Amino acid sequence: MSYPLHLFWHRRDLRLADNLGLYAARQHTPTVVGVFCFDPALLQGQDVAAVRVAYLLGCLQALKEAYQQRGGCLLMVQGDPRQVIPEVATTLKATAVHWHEDVEPYARERDRVVAATLNDLGIAVHRQWDQLLHPPSAVQTQQGQPYTVYTPFWRNWSALPKAAPVPPPPDFAPLEATEIASIPLPSTHDLGFDWSGELILAPGEAAAAQQLAHFSQHAIYEYGEQRNYPGRPGTALLSPALKFGVIGIRTVWAASEAALEHARSDEARASIRTWQQELAWREFYQHALYWFPELAERPYRQGFASFPWVNDISQFEAWCRGETGYPIVDAAMRQLNETGWMHNRCRMIVASFLTKDLIINPQWGERYFMQRLIDGDLAANNGGWQWSASSGMDPKPLRIFNPMSQAQKFDPDADYIRRWLPELRSVDTPELLSGSISPLERHRCGYPPPIVDHHVQQQRFKQMYHDHFRR
Ligand SMILES: Cc1cc2nc3c(=O)[nH]c(=O)nc-3n(C[C@H](O)[C@H](O)[C@H](O)COP(=O)(O)OP(=O)(O)OC[C@H]3O[C@@H](n4cnc5c(N)ncnc54)[C@H](O)[C@@H]3O)c2cc1C
């Protein structure tokens, strides 16, 4: 007996388990073929990070093996998906193509064109949400408007019932067609990138599941306290997996709910709730990008579009290299440059420093992050930068982080600073935290003097802000 062939187009859902669209496709027919398209428009863009490509390729390798283990096949193709996906569907005589909805403007337009072409070809299109616990239209104000403030969003979002994970397809019927235009999995180098460092999270579904299990059995219970200390392993390290959908969000939520059941103190329960709130921040920013696609190009607060940023290129480059002379800022930037990941507390510190101390356009920092982060994600990154620049959806407009007090509070023994700035290892902790390292000591360690004075610059920024917004 022959079954209809359905194509499942993988994009940010590089897994078999808890994959709603793949599960639905497999309910229709055992002959489900996976396809991944290397899109030059995405890979040759200005905001790609080598480390992210390396992680992506590792995940694709794992996914390919997972398909094979179940008798199925993941095709790799390259080119403009608007042409390539309908071509593959036609070649394989697929009767339907499935994929998951996305929030990014590029993806939404691409999907619109692919769906229209498939419709013209008489091939069915099945689209559904998968990467969010609640799609954008499900979380709105009583007036049917999108939320622009997090707290009421969280109240509504957290009260909604959450779907349970779905199992992976047990098997697939083998593909009989012979003419499959599948390319071999390219290397990072083949795609024009160079990454030889380690990855903070091993690629693939099994590694992500293991990481979630480890976190939700241990650190989640102390997350509320530990998550703020960049020198401690207090967070989940799941952002690359969530970015590429290497783990399903329903699985992640279920793990947090199971932890809640096992929690033995109010403190532990509050910690888990705090972690769930971070998952909601992820959804808040994705909803924001969905409803306000213009956020990808400009600030939410219109007035910031004409803000007179100073934009000193040499100061920007010093920030990128981790040579501002402010130890906590430089440690964080070196962590980013060396590993492709940065602790959330430090993302906030360096983003505040770039925008409020160096008075540089946040879009410069946003792009640099995208070029370096293993978890670089348009919605989360844009949301984080707009929050830090005070240009986003945030009721508190002028937030300026003091790098010295941040270091004193969150890296009290300067472990994190010493880890990433080995040249400062012998400097006393109080000096590292206060930044009051003498010029002689800086010279001896080969560490630069501060490129700006925080106290002067924060006054300068405040003045500029008031002048600009009073006009
Ligand atoms: C300037 C700036 C830029 C950022 N850029 C990105 C980015 O490109 N990609 C990205 O995934 N996160 C980004 N974040 C959010 C956050 O820093 C990371 O999600 C977090 O550090 C990832 O580590 P974790 O998995 O251990 O997080 P945990 O603290 O364990 O949180 C669990 C998950 O919740 C989500 N999450 C946590 N905090 C946030 C947040 N503030 N906003 C949105 N989602 C969140 C992530 O998916 C994360 O994996 C940015 C934050 C700032 C301030």
The ligand as an ORCA input file, in Angstrom:
! r2SCAN-3c Opt
* xyz 0 1
  C      21.110     43.099     25.593
  C      20.536     41.702     25.656
  C      20.579     40.883     24.547
  C      20.042     39.587     24.588
  N      20.097     38.804     23.465
  C      19.522     37.569     23.489
  C      19.525     36.759     22.328
  O      20.009     37.145     21.248
  N      18.973     35.502     22.421
  C      18.430     35.032     23.583
  O      17.952     33.893     23.613
  N      18.393     35.799     24.687
  C      18.934     37.042     24.679
  N      18.919     37.802     25.811
  C      18.213     37.297     27.010
  C      19.069     36.492     27.996
  O      20.268     37.155     28.261
  C      19.378     35.079     27.512
  O      18.205     34.446     27.063
  C      19.966     34.229     28.642
  O      21.150     34.817     29.109
  C      20.228     32.828     28.142
  O      20.832     32.045     29.116
  P      20.077     30.833     29.806
  O      19.525     29.911     28.768
  O      21.003     30.260     30.809
  O      18.863     31.602     30.481
  P      17.923     31.322     31.746
  O      18.125     32.441     32.674
  O      18.057     29.953     32.279
  O      16.442     31.504     31.101
  C      15.782     30.427     30.436
  C      15.367     30.858     29.051
  O      14.464     31.957     29.117
  C      14.675     32.819     28.012
  N      15.093     34.135     28.532
  C      15.728     34.384     29.689
  N      15.889     35.710     29.867
  C      15.338     36.301     28.790
  C      15.185     37.662     28.386
  N      15.593     38.684     29.144
  N      14.603     37.909     27.195
  C      14.148     36.897     26.413
  N      14.254     35.596     26.750
  C      14.843     35.299     27.927
  C      15.785     32.220     27.173
  O      15.201     31.471     26.138
  C      16.517     31.342     28.180
  O      17.197     30.267     27.579
  C      19.452     39.111     25.789
  C      19.427     39.945     26.907
  C      19.960     41.223     26.849
  C      19.911     42.097     28.074
*
